[in-house]
Amino acid sequence: MSSNLSTSSAPLLKRWLEPMVDPSVFDFWASHVNPTWSWSRPLARIVSRRIEALDTVTLVLRPNRHVGTYLPGQHVNVSAEVRGRKVTRSYSLTSLPSQDTISITVKRVEGGALSTHLVQHAQVGEVLEIGPAFGDMTLPAQPSGRWLFLAAGSGITPLMGLTRALAARHMPVELTLIYWAKTRAELCFVRELQALEAREPRFRFVPVLTHEPEVLAHEHRGLINQMQLDHLVPAWPEHQVYACGPGGFVEAARQWVQPRALRFMAEGFTPTAPVSASTSALPDTDARTVHVHLARTGRTLAVSTGTSLLEALEAQGLNPRSGCRMGICHTCVCTRHSGSTLDTQRGDITSEADMPVRLCVSRASSDLSLDL
């Protein structure tokens, strides 16, 4: 299932005019008539906003014709100007693709410039830039069997998109959604999920709270572990399992679930250290300083091997292109001309010259030269 918001073929007039038009000039004047008119930039205007949970809002956006197609479960990079600086982050699309609007649900992250802006300051009428959709945690064309969704924190957003897609098909599969949050106030979509459970016998919603002193009759308590899963869904090894949440949660789910599940797919919202104890990854306590030469600007910076290259460059006042910050969207990829980098997802160190590296999930392991 794909969106009907697809980018149509450029009309003949536009193709004829293209060599003579400066897109930035066109966008400047067109925005005075309609803020979402552009020559080719994918833009969307906030048409409504609602509080979804503590420090969390859902923004409903009306896109222009340049915003492309997407599938439930996918993400887009969202850009806005915050304090005079363009900031980009990745958010899951929670709406059904067949709708004329798109929606994202954003939780404010402490210190997060874009999430703070979208949750606390963005108003109806503001225009955001929307990148192409990405992500492989989508549904098959004909889903069947038994499914288990494991969501923690903001990991509910892509799984909510998938749940809504299945609900629109009148729940063709047996689905259990287990949703971990610190407190009851942080749970999103609760009324909708409870209503879906009441009308669809093949759907089950299980909220789990980790920091509430007391839980209600329909709630559960505790961090993810095998005993908990065995109790909540005794036949979970017979399910296809999707897990999404912070990196630590995803790694715990991978440890407990992947060896026994019928199928397992996961997405983590934060980079995690490699699981293998034999990896040559450097823990933060063993971090050292190396020098990164930026070939385009001629600058040389001292950075720590204990943090991602993206974070290290941002700490020096640079603003490299980035998006998901978890190694999926490849927005931050740049060429490493020389030196060695550690891929924190795969756990390997590579040093081949003139190779692409993802800044968000790569650490320097020697002096480097980057195409920045």
C-alpha positions, 0 to 999 in steps of 0.5 A: 500500500502506498500513498496517493501523495506521489510526485507526478511527472513534471509537466511539459511547461516545467521541463521547458522552463527548467534551464531558465529558472533558478529554483531558489528564486522561484521558491522565494516569490512563490512562498509569498503566495502559498508557503508550500509552493515550490519548484521541487522542494517537498514541503508540508504545512502543519494543519493541526496539532494535538497533545498525544501524551506527556511532552508529545504531540501529533502534527498533521501535515498537508504536503505539496505534490513533491512529497513522495510515497511511503509505506506504513512503518517508514520514516522521513527526515523532517527539517525546520529552521530553529533559531536561524539554523536548519535542523533535521531529524527523522520521524515515523509517519503514523498516518495511513498512506491513503489519506490526503494528509500525513502525520508525525508524532514527536516526543520532546527529547531533552536538549533536542532542538527540533523536537523541542521546537515541534512540541513546544513552539511549532504552530498551525501554518508553519511549513516543514521540509519533508525528505523521502521515506526510508525504512524496511520495517514494513508489512508484506503485501499479504500478511498472515499468521501471528504477529507480535509488536514490541514498542518502547517509548517513541518506538511506538510510532512506526508500529502504530503506523503498521497497526493502523494499516492492519486495522484498516484491513479489518485485522487480517492477522492475530496481533499483540502489541506490547508497549513499554513506557516509563509512566502512564502519562507517557503512553501514546494512542491509548484510547485508540488502541483500547478501542481497537482491542474492544472491536477487533478480537484478533488484536491485543494491547498490553501496556507495560510501565517501568517507573509507576509505583502502582499499575492498574488491572490491565497494565503490567510492570517491568523491563523486557525479559524472557520470563515477562514475554513468556507470561504475556504471550506464551506462544511468542516463538510462533509469532513474527516479531517487530521491535522498535525503541531505544538502542538498549531495548532493541538489543535486549529484544534481540537477545531474548527474541531473535533466536526463537521467534519465527521472524525478527526485525528491529529498529533502534532509535539510538546507536548501540555498541556492538554486542560481541565481546570480541569486537574491537570497539573502544568504550568511552572510558578508553577514549583518546583524541585523534585529528580529523582533517576536513578536506573541503574547508581545510580545517583540522579538528581534535575529536574523541574516539569515544563518540560518533563522528557526527556528535564530535563534529557538531560539538565543534560547531559544525552542522553536517547533513544528518537525519535519522541518527541511527544509520538508516537514512544515509543522509550523513554519509560522506567519503573517508579519504584516509584513516580508520573508522569504527562502525558501531553497528557492525563492530568492525574497523575499516581503513580503505581509502575513499570509502563512504562512512555514516557519520552517525554510527561511526567513530574515529579510530585513528587520524582521519581525512573526511570529505567535508 
